């Protein structure tokens, strides 16, 4: 499964999500601006461990993640520093 880490104001990810849905690909979007307010977290350890994140889409077992697409969308343009 692909984990997409972004925020709610990311139209590029919105576009990619629609393409993934149309292709029936397994993915989960995690919006960082809602991480502490809209999700719950569970860590369970009894010799083995289980890491779960739950949101409006249900629980996500982090052991099922095979790839991560980490986006930090912001304003366009090039950032440079004067010397």
Secondary structure, 3 states (H helix, E strand, C coil): CEEEEECCCCHHHHHHHHHHHHCCCCEEEEEHHHCCCCCEEEEEECCCEEEEEEECCEEEEHHHCCEEEECCCCCCCCCCCCC
